[in-house]
């Protein structure tokens, strides 16, 4: 049975809209997990698809090489996540997202790893690590789940506006604060986690606040990207990707 509802079944303090392929969403999610542990906030891990969000864009001209494959892989994994949530409940989403990180973001760099994302085989590994039935992996090939994912993507954008990316966070939803990001390149320490959260909420709570941004940033500090060992290098980013990696640059 496909569930087309877009609202949470329970009341959560935080709704975190994630696409598994987004490195910034992964980094921010690990911070939010730390915040939840230290504050007892409950988190609902909801869906947003970069492939759906960018469905009207030209990947050959608007993104660096490989982004269409990556975004599509993220959508495919979210199909399996939607099937899991429908049958197993919302409380297993944290473990499933963490399992994806175990089998991608936390791995060492290796040739061909990215091409495995979104496949039945890779999804089975994630499900097994999350102690979930591996049969859900076949849902990656079932586009019927796209309606569920698109509904949640639209819900997130209805709260922030459309000129945003991932992740999107709602605090005290559905009528509380919602914002894109924060886009952070490294996971804060345990000691930094809650003060940073409090600062973000304080800033977002000001009625006139809209945006604070800089395009110069370091690459996400994630093992699979090979960025943990070397000193961070500041680069110019545009619309979620490195500016000098885009076509024609």
Beta strands, then each sheet from edge to edge (+ up, - down):
strand 1: 14-18
strand 2: 43-47
strand 3: 168-171
strand 4: 177-180
strand 5: 216-218
strand 6: 234-238
strand 7: 241-242
sheet 1: 2+ 1+ 3- 4+
sheet 2: 5+ 6- 7+
end
